[in-house]
Amino acid sequence: MHKRVVFIFLALLFFIKSNAQCAMCRAVLESEEGQSTAEGVNDGIMYLMAIPYLLLAGVGFMIYWKFFRDKKEIQ
């Protein structure tokens, strides 16, 4: 039963089509001549995407460090 629920959830997740921008943002970004606004939006997306990965990497490093530090104290 559990595998069936996970399969249905993943199937729906992959079939849902979504757009990254609202219609107004998309129209402004496509119609601009110099593309400076589009570059700014892309930089903002990269900044917002990087923060969760850095936090996750920090937590992973702390767990890794704690595991090996405790292992050395036991020996």
PyMOL Python script that loads the backbone (N, CA, C, O; Angstrom):
from pymol import cmd

cmd.read_pdbstr("""\
ATOM      1  N   MET A   1       0.826  -1.195   0.000  1.00  0.00           N
ATOM      2  CA  MET A   1       0.000   0.000   0.000  1.00  0.00           C
ATOM      3  C   MET A   1       0.861   1.247   0.000  1.00  0.00           C
ATOM      4  O   MET A   1       0.574   2.210  -0.711  1.00  0.00           O
ATOM      5  N   HIS A   2       1.928   1.228   0.806  1.00  0.00           N
ATOM      6  CA  HIS A   2       2.794   2.402   0.907  1.00  0.00           C
ATOM      7  C   HIS A   2       3.487   2.689  -0.428  1.00  0.00           C
ATOM      8  O   HIS A   2       3.622   3.847  -0.823  1.00  0.00           O
ATOM      9  N   LYS A   3       3.923   1.638  -1.120  1.00  0.00           N
ATOM     10  CA  LYS A   3       4.592   1.821  -2.407  1.00  0.00           C
ATOM     11  C   LYS A   3       3.626   2.402  -3.437  1.00  0.00           C
ATOM     12  O   LYS A   3       4.024   3.196  -4.289  1.00  0.00           O
ATOM     13  N   ARG A   4       2.389   2.014  -3.357  1.00  0.00           N
ATOM     14  CA  ARG A   4       1.391   2.503  -4.311  1.00  0.00           C
ATOM     15  C   ARG A   4       1.154   4.000  -4.118  1.00  0.00           C
ATOM     16  O   ARG A   4       1.039   4.737  -5.097  1.00  0.00           O
ATOM     17  N   VAL A   5       1.080   4.450  -2.877  1.00  0.00           N
ATOM     18  CA  VAL A   5       0.866   5.871  -2.594  1.00  0.00           C
ATOM     19  C   VAL A   5       2.061   6.684  -3.077  1.00  0.00           C
ATOM     20  O   VAL A   5       1.885   7.746  -3.674  1.00  0.00           O
ATOM     21  N   VAL A   6       3.265   6.201  -2.827  1.00  0.00           N
ATOM     22  CA  VAL A   6       4.465   6.904  -3.276  1.00  0.00           C
ATOM     23  C   VAL A   6       4.502   6.959  -4.799  1.00  0.00           C
ATOM     24  O   VAL A   6       4.842   7.996  -5.369  1.00  0.00           O
ATOM     25  N   PHE A   7       4.161   5.876  -5.457  1.00  0.00           N
ATOM     26  CA  PHE A   7       4.152   5.850  -6.919  1.00  0.00           C
ATOM     27  C   PHE A   7       3.145   6.839  -7.488  1.00  0.00           C
ATOM     28  O   PHE A   7       3.461   7.556  -8.437  1.00  0.00           O
ATOM     29  N   ILE A   8       1.956   6.892  -6.937  1.00  0.00           N
ATOM     30  CA  ILE A   8       0.929   7.823  -7.416  1.00  0.00           C
ATOM     31  C   ILE A   8       1.384   9.263  -7.203  1.00  0.00           C
ATOM     32  O   ILE A   8       1.208  10.106  -8.083  1.00  0.00           O
ATOM     33  N   PHE A   9       1.966   9.548  -6.043  1.00  0.00           N
ATOM     34  CA  PHE A   9       2.445  10.894  -5.760  1.00  0.00           C
ATOM     35  C   PHE A   9       3.528  11.310  -6.751  1.00  0.00           C
ATOM     36  O   PHE A   9       3.489  12.419  -7.283  1.00  0.00           O
ATOM     37  N   LEU A  10       4.487  10.434  -6.999  1.00  0.00           N
ATOM     38  CA  LEU A  10       5.561  10.753  -7.942  1.00  0.00           C
ATOM     39  C   LEU A  10       5.031  10.881  -9.369  1.00  0.00           C
ATOM     40  O   LEU A  10       5.493  11.739 -10.121  1.00  0.00           O
ATOM     41  N   ALA A  11       4.077  10.048  -9.747  1.00  0.00           N
ATOM     42  CA  ALA A  11       3.498  10.137 -11.082  1.00  0.00           C
ATOM     43  C   ALA A  11       2.794  11.473 -11.282  1.00  0.00           C
ATOM     44  O   ALA A  11       2.941  12.103 -12.329  1.00  0.00           O
ATOM     45  N   LEU A  12       2.037  11.904 -10.292  1.00  0.00           N
ATOM     46  CA  LEU A  12       1.368  13.206 -10.397  1.00  0.00           C
ATOM     47  C   LEU A  12       2.372  14.346 -10.397  1.00  0.00           C
ATOM     48  O   LEU A  12       2.191  15.341 -11.098  1.00  0.00           O
ATOM     49  N   LEU A  13       3.416  14.203  -9.622  1.00  0.00           N
ATOM     50  CA  LEU A  13       4.428  15.244  -9.541  1.00  0.00           C
ATOM     51  C   LEU A  13       5.122  15.444 -10.888  1.00  0.00           C
ATOM     52  O   LEU A  13       5.400  16.581 -11.269  1.00  0.00           O
ATOM     53  N   PHE A  14       5.403  14.374 -11.604  1.00  0.00           N
ATOM     54  CA  PHE A  14       6.101  14.496 -12.876  1.00  0.00           C
ATOM     55  C   PHE A  14       5.183  14.938 -14.011  1.00  0.00           C
ATOM     56  O   PHE A  14       5.670  15.466 -15.010  1.00  0.00           O
ATOM     57  N   PHE A  15       3.888  14.743 -13.891  1.00  0.00           N
ATOM     58  CA  PHE A  15       2.985  15.119 -14.969  1.00  0.00           C
ATOM     59  C   PHE A  15       2.437  16.531 -14.837  1.00  0.00           C
ATOM     60  O   PHE A  15       1.829  17.050 -15.774  1.00  0.00           O
ATOM     61  N   ILE A  16       2.644  17.152 -13.696  1.00  0.00           N
ATOM     62  CA  ILE A  16       2.147  18.515 -13.507  1.00  0.00           C
ATOM     63  C   ILE A  16       3.100  19.470 -14.211  1.00  0.00           C
ATOM     64  O   ILE A  16       4.304  19.465 -13.952  1.00  0.00           O
ATOM     65  N   LYS A  17       2.559  20.279 -15.093  1.00  0.00           N
ATOM     66  CA  LYS A  17       3.381  21.259 -15.794  1.00  0.00           C
ATOM     67  C   LYS A  17       3.233  22.593 -15.084  1.00  0.00           C
ATOM     68  O   LYS A  17       2.120  23.053 -14.831  1.00  0.00           O
ATOM     69  N   SER A  18       4.356  23.205 -14.765  1.00  0.00           N
ATOM     70  CA  SER A  18       4.303  24.489 -14.084  1.00  0.00           C
ATOM     71  C   SER A  18       5.229  25.469 -14.777  1.00  0.00           C
ATOM     72  O   SER A  18       6.219  25.083 -15.398  1.00  0.00           O
ATOM     73  N   ASN A  19       4.891  26.734 -14.659  1.00  0.00           N
ATOM     74  CA  ASN A  19       5.724  27.795 -15.214  1.00  0.00           C
ATOM     75  C   ASN A  19       6.497  28.451 -14.092  1.00  0.00           C
ATOM     76  O   ASN A  19       6.007  28.564 -12.969  1.00  0.00           O
ATOM     77  N   ALA A  20       7.712  28.884 -14.400  1.00  0.00           N
ATOM     78  CA  ALA A  20       8.569  29.467 -13.384  1.00  0.00           C
ATOM     79  C   ALA A  20       8.193  30.907 -13.072  1.00  0.00           C
ATOM     80  O   ALA A  20       8.535  31.410 -12.001  1.00  0.00           O
ATOM     81  N   GLN A  21       7.505  31.576 -13.972  1.00  0.00           N
ATOM     82  CA  GLN A  21       7.206  32.985 -13.786  1.00  0.00           C
ATOM     83  C   GLN A  21       5.728  33.226 -14.030  1.00  0.00           C
ATOM     84  O   GLN A  21       5.056  32.470 -14.732  1.00  0.00           O
ATOM     85  N   CYS A  22       5.239  34.315 -13.420  1.00  0.00           N
ATOM     86  CA  CYS A  22       3.855  34.698 -13.698  1.00  0.00           C
ATOM     87  C   CYS A  22       3.800  35.295 -15.103  1.00  0.00           C
ATOM     88  O   CYS A  22       4.843  35.582 -15.690  1.00  0.00           O
ATOM     89  N   ALA A  23       2.626  35.479 -15.635  1.00  0.00           N
ATOM     90  CA  ALA A  23       2.471  35.962 -17.004  1.00  0.00           C
ATOM     91  C   ALA A  23       3.043  37.367 -17.181  1.00  0.00           C
ATOM     92  O   ALA A  23       3.639  37.661 -18.217  1.00  0.00           O
ATOM     93  N   MET A  24       2.872  38.229 -16.196  1.00  0.00           N
ATOM     94  CA  MET A  24       3.371  39.594 -16.307  1.00  0.00           C
ATOM     95  C   MET A  24       4.905  39.618 -16.298  1.00  0.00           C
ATOM     96  O   MET A  24       5.515  40.321 -17.104  1.00  0.00           O
ATOM     97  N   CYS A  25       5.522  38.867 -15.407  1.00  0.00           N
ATOM     98  CA  CYS A  25       6.988  38.823 -15.351  1.00  0.00           C
ATOM     99  C   CYS A  25       7.547  38.270 -16.654  1.00  0.00           C
ATOM    100  O   CYS A  25       8.537  38.779 -17.181  1.00  0.00           O
ATOM    101  N   ARG A  26       6.924  37.251 -17.155  1.00  0.00           N
ATOM    102  CA  ARG A  26       7.390  36.631 -18.394  1.00  0.00           C
ATOM    103  C   ARG A  26       7.295  37.613 -19.557  1.00  0.00           C
ATOM    104  O   ARG A  26       8.210  37.689 -20.377  1.00  0.00           O
ATOM    105  N   ALA A  27       6.193  38.367 -19.635  1.00  0.00           N
ATOM    106  CA  ALA A  27       6.022  39.327 -20.726  1.00  0.00           C
ATOM    107  C   ALA A  27       7.074  40.428 -20.652  1.00  0.00           C
ATOM    108  O   ALA A  27       7.624  40.826 -21.679  1.00  0.00           O
ATOM    109  N   VAL A  28       7.357  40.919 -19.459  1.00  0.00           N
ATOM    110  CA  VAL A  28       8.360  41.982 -19.311  1.00  0.00           C
ATOM    111  C   VAL A  28       9.747  41.463 -19.666  1.00  0.00           C
ATOM    112  O   VAL A  28      10.507  42.140 -20.358  1.00  0.00           O
ATOM    113  N   LEU A  29      10.077  40.267 -19.195  1.00  0.00           N
ATOM    114  CA  LEU A  29      11.409  39.729 -19.441  1.00  0.00           C
ATOM    115  C   LEU A  29      11.636  39.386 -20.904  1.00  0.00           C
ATOM    116  O   LEU A  29      12.759  39.508 -21.395  1.00  0.00           O
ATOM    117  N   GLU A  30      10.598  38.961 -21.608  1.00  0.00           N
ATOM    118  CA  GLU A  30      10.761  38.605 -23.017  1.00  0.00           C
ATOM    119  C   GLU A  30      10.790  39.823 -23.920  1.00  0.00           C
ATOM    120  O   GLU A  30      11.403  39.786 -24.987  1.00  0.00           O
ATOM    121  N   SER A  31      10.134  40.908 -23.508  1.00  0.00           N
ATOM    122  CA  SER A  31      10.032  42.067 -24.386  1.00  0.00           C
ATOM    123  C   SER A  31      11.151  43.080 -24.190  1.00  0.00           C
ATOM    124  O   SER A  31      11.281  43.996 -25.002  1.00  0.00           O
ATOM    125  N   GLU A  32      11.949  42.956 -23.167  1.00  0.00           N
ATOM    126  CA  GLU A  32      12.981  43.940 -22.894  1.00  0.00           C
ATOM    127  C   GLU A  32      14.126  43.811 -23.897  1.00  0.00           C
ATOM    128  O   GLU A  32      14.500  42.707 -24.292  1.00  0.00           O
ATOM    129  N   GLU A  33      14.670  44.941 -24.296  1.00  0.00           N
ATOM    130  CA  GLU A  33      15.725  44.966 -25.309  1.00  0.00           C
ATOM    131  C   GLU A  33      17.076  44.517 -24.750  1.00  0.00           C
ATOM    132  O   GLU A  33      17.721  43.647 -25.335  1.00  0.00           O
ATOM    133  N   GLY A  34      17.510  45.091 -23.635  1.00  0.00           N
ATOM    134  CA  GLY A  34      18.855  44.837 -23.131  1.00  0.00           C
ATOM    135  C   GLY A  34      18.990  43.590 -22.279  1.00  0.00           C
ATOM    136  O   GLY A  34      20.109  43.158 -22.003  1.00  0.00           O
ATOM    137  N   GLN A  35      17.902  43.008 -21.861  1.00  0.00           N
ATOM    138  CA  GLN A  35      17.888  41.798 -21.027  1.00  0.00           C
ATOM    139  C   GLN A  35      18.535  41.994 -19.662  1.00  0.00           C
ATOM    140  O   GLN A  35      18.916  41.011 -19.027  1.00  0.00           O
ATOM    141  N   SER A  36      18.674  43.237 -19.189  1.00  0.00           N
ATOM    142  CA  SER A  36      19.281  43.456 -17.873  1.00  0.00           C
ATOM    143  C   SER A  36      18.334  43.015 -16.758  1.00  0.00           C
ATOM    144  O   SER A  36      18.789  42.521 -15.726  1.00  0.00           O
ATOM    145  N   THR A  37      17.034  43.184 -16.949  1.00  0.00           N
ATOM    146  CA  THR A  37      16.078  42.728 -15.940  1.00  0.00           C
ATOM    147  C   THR A  37      16.071  41.206 -15.853  1.00  0.00           C
ATOM    148  O   THR A  37      15.973  40.640 -14.765  1.00  0.00           O
ATOM    149  N   ALA A  38      16.175  40.552 -16.998  1.00  0.00           N
ATOM    150  CA  ALA A  38      16.204  39.089 -17.012  1.00  0.00           C
ATOM    151  C   ALA A  38      17.439  38.572 -16.285  1.00  0.00           C
ATOM    152  O   ALA A  38      17.367  37.583 -15.556  1.00  0.00           O
ATOM    153  N   GLU A  39      18.566  39.236 -16.483  1.00  0.00           N
ATOM    154  CA  GLU A  39      19.788  38.832 -15.779  1.00  0.00           C
ATOM    155  C   GLU A  39      19.636  39.039 -14.277  1.00  0.00           C
ATOM    156  O   GLU A  39      20.117  38.225 -13.489  1.00  0.00           O
ATOM    157  N   GLY A  40      18.971  40.120 -13.872  1.00  0.00           N
ATOM    158  CA  GLY A  40      18.735  40.363 -12.450  1.00  0.00           C
ATOM    159  C   GLY A  40      17.836  39.310 -11.832  1.00  0.00           C
ATOM    160  O   GLY A  40      18.077  38.860 -10.711  1.00  0.00           O
ATOM    161  N   VAL A  41      16.802  38.916 -12.558  1.00  0.00           N
ATOM    162  CA  VAL A  41      15.904  37.871 -12.059  1.00  0.00           C
ATOM    163  C   VAL A  41      16.659  36.544 -11.952  1.00  0.00           C
ATOM    164  O   VAL A  41      16.494  35.815 -10.974  1.00  0.00           O
ATOM    165  N   ASN A  42      17.476  36.235 -12.940  1.00  0.00           N
ATOM    166  CA  ASN A  42      18.253  34.995 -12.889  1.00  0.00           C
ATOM    167  C   ASN A  42      19.249  35.003 -11.739  1.00  0.00           C
ATOM    168  O   ASN A  42      19.443  33.977 -11.088  1.00  0.00           O
ATOM    169  N   ASP A  43      19.885  36.147 -11.478  1.00  0.00           N
ATOM    170  CA  ASP A  43      20.803  36.238 -10.345  1.00  0.00           C
ATOM    171  C   ASP A  43      20.062  36.041  -9.023  1.00  0.00           C
ATOM    172  O   ASP A  43      20.569  35.387  -8.112  1.00  0.00           O
ATOM    173  N   GLY A  44      18.865  36.606  -8.925  1.00  0.00           N
ATOM    174  CA  GLY A  44      18.064  36.422  -7.715  1.00  0.00           C
ATOM    175  C   GLY A  44      17.670  34.977  -7.506  1.00  0.00           C
ATOM    176  O   GLY A  44      17.676  34.485  -6.378  1.00  0.00           O
ATOM    177  N   ILE A  45      17.332  34.298  -8.577  1.00  0.00           N
ATOM    178  CA  ILE A  45      16.977  32.880  -8.491  1.00  0.00           C
ATOM    179  C   ILE A  45      18.178  32.065  -8.028  1.00  0.00           C
ATOM    180  O   ILE A  45      18.035  31.173  -7.192  1.00  0.00           O
ATOM    181  N   MET A  46      19.357  32.362  -8.561  1.00  0.00           N
ATOM    182  CA  MET A  46      20.558  31.635  -8.154  1.00  0.00           C
ATOM    183  C   MET A  46      20.873  31.883  -6.683  1.00  0.00           C
ATOM    184  O   MET A  46      21.271  30.964  -5.968  1.00  0.00           O
ATOM    185  N   TYR A  47      20.696  33.119  -6.230  1.00  0.00           N
ATOM    186  CA  TYR A  47      20.943  33.446  -4.824  1.00  0.00           C
ATOM    187  C   TYR A  47      19.974  32.675  -3.927  1.00  0.00           C
ATOM    188  O   TYR A  47      20.389  32.074  -2.936  1.00  0.00           O
ATOM    189  N   LEU A  48      18.695  32.692  -4.270  1.00  0.00           N
ATOM    190  CA  LEU A  48      17.698  31.996  -3.462  1.00  0.00           C
ATOM    191  C   LEU A  48      17.901  30.484  -3.503  1.00  0.00           C
ATOM    192  O   LEU A  48      17.575  29.795  -2.536  1.00  0.00           O
ATOM    193  N   MET A  49      18.427  29.963  -4.593  1.00  0.00           N
ATOM    194  CA  MET A  49      18.665  28.526  -4.706  1.00  0.00           C
ATOM    195  C   MET A  49      19.898  28.104  -3.904  1.00  0.00           C
ATOM    196  O   MET A  49      19.942  26.991  -3.380  1.00  0.00           O
ATOM    197  N   ALA A  50      20.892  28.978  -3.804  1.00  0.00           N
ATOM    198  CA  ALA A  50      22.152  28.609  -3.153  1.00  0.00           C
ATOM    199  C   ALA A  50      22.017  28.506  -1.638  1.00  0.00           C
ATOM    200  O   ALA A  50      22.661  27.653  -1.029  1.00  0.00           O
ATOM    201  N   ILE A  51      21.204  29.345  -1.017  1.00  0.00           N
ATOM    202  CA  ILE A  51      21.116  29.384   0.441  1.00  0.00           C
ATOM    203  C   ILE A  51      20.688  28.039   1.043  1.00  0.00           C
ATOM    204  O   ILE A  51      21.349  27.577   1.973  1.00  0.00           O
ATOM    205  N   PRO A  52      19.625  27.389   0.569  1.00  0.00           N
ATOM    206  CA  PRO A  52      19.265  26.088   1.165  1.00  0.00           C
ATOM    207  C   PRO A  52      20.359  25.034   1.015  1.00  0.00           C
ATOM    208  O   PRO A  52      20.567  24.227   1.920  1.00  0.00           O
ATOM    209  N   TYR A  53      21.061  25.036  -0.120  1.00  0.00           N
ATOM    210  CA  TYR A  53      22.146  24.071  -0.302  1.00  0.00           C
ATOM    211  C   TYR A  53      23.289  24.338   0.671  1.00  0.00           C
ATOM    212  O   TYR A  53      23.866  23.397   1.216  1.00  0.00           O
ATOM    213  N   LEU A  54      23.621  25.597   0.893  1.00  0.00           N
ATOM    214  CA  LEU A  54      24.674  25.921   1.857  1.00  0.00           C
ATOM    215  C   LEU A  54      24.279  25.523   3.273  1.00  0.00           C
ATOM    216  O   LEU A  54      25.102  25.000   4.025  1.00  0.00           O
ATOM    217  N   LEU A  55      23.024  25.769   3.639  1.00  0.00           N
ATOM    218  CA  LEU A  55      22.555  25.365   4.964  1.00  0.00           C
ATOM    219  C   LEU A  55      22.583  23.851   5.120  1.00  0.00           C
ATOM    220  O   LEU A  55      23.007  23.338   6.155  1.00  0.00           O
ATOM    221  N   LEU A  56      22.140  23.147   4.110  1.00  0.00           N
ATOM    222  CA  LEU A  56      22.149  21.683   4.151  1.00  0.00           C
ATOM    223  C   LEU A  56      23.571  21.149   4.237  1.00  0.00           C
ATOM    224  O   LEU A  56      23.835  20.200   4.976  1.00  0.00           O
ATOM    225  N   ALA A  57      24.483  21.749   3.491  1.00  0.00           N
ATOM    226  CA  ALA A  57      25.874  21.322   3.549  1.00  0.00           C
ATOM    227  C   ALA A  57      26.459  21.585   4.931  1.00  0.00           C
ATOM    228  O   ALA A  57      27.231  20.770   5.436  1.00  0.00           O
ATOM    229  N   GLY A  58      26.105  22.710   5.550  1.00  0.00           N
ATOM    230  CA  GLY A  58      26.594  23.013   6.894  1.00  0.00           C
ATOM    231  C   GLY A  58      26.089  22.020   7.928  1.00  0.00           C
ATOM    232  O   GLY A  58      26.850  21.567   8.783  1.00  0.00           O
ATOM    233  N   VAL A  59      24.822  21.686   7.852  1.00  0.00           N
ATOM    234  CA  VAL A  59      24.254  20.705   8.783  1.00  0.00           C
ATOM    235  C   VAL A  59      24.883  19.338   8.553  1.00  0.00           C
ATOM    236  O   VAL A  59      25.198  18.631   9.511  1.00  0.00           O
ATOM    237  N   GLY A  60      25.066  18.964   7.300  1.00  0.00           N
ATOM    238  CA  GLY A  60      25.708  17.683   6.993  1.00  0.00           C
ATOM    239  C   GLY A  60      27.131  17.631   7.516  1.00  0.00           C
ATOM    240  O   GLY A  60      27.557  16.600   8.036  1.00  0.00           O
ATOM    241  N   PHE A  61      27.874  18.721   7.389  1.00  0.00           N
ATOM    242  CA  PHE A  61      29.243  18.763   7.901  1.00  0.00           C
ATOM    243  C   PHE A  61      29.259  18.655   9.420  1.00  0.00           C
ATOM    244  O   PHE A  61      30.110  17.966   9.985  1.00  0.00           O
ATOM    245  N   MET A  62      28.315  19.335  10.093  1.00  0.00           N
ATOM    246  CA  MET A  62      28.259  19.260  11.558  1.00  0.00           C
ATOM    247  C   MET A  62      27.955  17.841  12.021  1.00  0.00           C
ATOM    248  O   MET A  62      28.539  17.372  12.998  1.00  0.00           O
ATOM    249  N   ILE A  63      27.050  17.152  11.332  1.00  0.00           N
ATOM    250  CA  ILE A  63      26.732  15.768  11.688  1.00  0.00           C
ATOM    251  C   ILE A  63      27.950  14.878  11.427  1.00  0.00           C
ATOM    252  O   ILE A  63      28.284  14.035  12.259  1.00  0.00           O
ATOM    253  N   TYR A  64      28.605  15.054  10.299  1.00  0.00           N
ATOM    254  CA  TYR A  64      29.801  14.287   9.967  1.00  0.00           C
ATOM    255  C   TYR A  64      30.888  14.529  11.008  1.00  0.00           C
ATOM    256  O   TYR A  64      31.506  13.576  11.482  1.00  0.00           O
ATOM    257  N   TRP A  65      31.129  15.779  11.370  1.00  0.00           N
ATOM    258  CA  TRP A  65      32.162  16.134  12.346  1.00  0.00           C
ATOM    259  C   TRP A  65      31.848  15.528  13.714  1.00  0.00           C
ATOM    260  O   TRP A  65      32.734  14.996  14.381  1.00  0.00           O
ATOM    261  N   LYS A  66      30.583  15.613  14.127  1.00  0.00           N
ATOM    262  CA  LYS A  66      30.173  15.068  15.425  1.00  0.00           C
ATOM    263  C   LYS A  66      30.349  13.551  15.459  1.00  0.00           C
ATOM    264  O   LYS A  66      30.777  13.003  16.474  1.00  0.00           O
ATOM    265  N   PHE A  67      30.024  12.871  14.367  1.00  0.00           N
ATOM    266  CA  PHE A  67      30.130  11.415  14.310  1.00  0.00           C
ATOM    267  C   PHE A  67      31.575  10.967  14.491  1.00  0.00           C
ATOM    268  O   PHE A  67      31.850  10.069  15.287  1.00  0.00           O
ATOM    269  N   PHE A  68      32.496  11.580  13.762  1.00  0.00           N
ATOM    270  CA  PHE A  68      33.889  11.156  13.851  1.00  0.00           C
ATOM    271  C   PHE A  68      34.568  11.662  15.113  1.00  0.00           C
ATOM    272  O   PHE A  68      35.501  11.028  15.604  1.00  0.00           O
ATOM    273  N   ARG A  69      34.124  12.778  15.639  1.00  0.00           N
ATOM    274  CA  ARG A  69      34.694  13.281  16.896  1.00  0.00           C
ATOM    275  C   ARG A  69      34.332  12.351  18.055  1.00  0.00           C
ATOM    276  O   ARG A  69      35.179  12.037  18.891  1.00  0.00           O
ATOM    277  N   ASP A  70      33.070  11.913  18.104  1.00  0.00           N
ATOM    278  CA  ASP A  70      32.649  10.974  19.137  1.00  0.00           C
ATOM    279  C   ASP A  70      33.339   9.627  18.980  1.00  0.00           C
ATOM    280  O   ASP A  70      33.642   8.972  19.977  1.00  0.00           O
ATOM    281  N   LYS A  71      33.592   9.203  17.748  1.00  0.00           N
ATOM    282  CA  LYS A  71      34.235   7.933  17.488  1.00  0.00           C
ATOM    283  C   LYS A  71      35.678   7.934  18.007  1.00  0.00           C
ATOM    284  O   LYS A  71      36.147   6.921  18.526  1.00  0.00           O
ATOM    285  N   LYS A  72      36.386   9.062  17.870  1.00  0.00           N
ATOM    286  CA  LYS A  72      37.751   9.156  18.355  1.00  0.00           C
ATOM    287  C   LYS A  72      37.817   9.183  19.876  1.00  0.00           C
ATOM    288  O   LYS A  72      38.757   8.645  20.461  1.00  0.00           O
ATOM    289  N   GLU A  73      36.826   9.806  20.529  1.00  0.00           N
ATOM    290  CA  GLU A  73      36.809   9.870  21.994  1.00  0.00           C
ATOM    291  C   GLU A  73      36.551   8.499  22.591  1.00  0.00           C
ATOM    292  O   GLU A  73      37.032   8.220  23.689  1.00  0.00           O
ATOM    293  N   ILE A  74      35.812   7.636  21.914  1.00  0.00           N
ATOM    294  CA  ILE A  74      35.501   6.299  22.419  1.00  0.00           C
ATOM    295  C   ILE A  74      36.746   5.412  22.384  1.00  0.00           C
ATOM    296  O   ILE A  74      36.938   4.593  23.283  1.00  0.00           O
ATOM    297  N   GLN A  75      37.585   5.556  21.375  1.00  0.00           N
ATOM    298  CA  GLN A  75      38.765   4.694  21.210  1.00  0.00           C
ATOM    299  C   GLN A  75      39.816   5.046  22.182  1.00  0.00           C
ATOM    300  O   GLN A  75      40.880   4.427  22.191  1.00  0.00           O
TER     301      GLN A  75
END
""", "prot")
cmd.dss("prot")
cmd.show_as("cartoon", "prot")
cmd.util.cbc("prot")
cmd.orient("prot")
